[in-house]
């Protein structure tokens, strides 16, 4: 599907540079960025729905989630606290 969009000039320039650095087209880079944004949005909705049923996450649960997220985003070890 082909769409026409308007993007702030500074954002477009930064996205074009990032796309070139990543070796992909501007359109492919924007599509991937939108896809990631949608995944984050869905994840946040899922957490909110879970919290409605189970209650808010504790500070310890939030900290553990941050550690896991950092590992996943850095491509680091998939080792969990249980297996450490």
Buried (B, 14 or more C-beta within 10 A) or exposed (E): EEEEEEEEEEEBEEBBEBBEEEEBEBEEBBEEEEEEEEEEEEEEEEEEEEEEEEEEBEEEEEEBEEEEEEBEEEEEEEEEEEEE
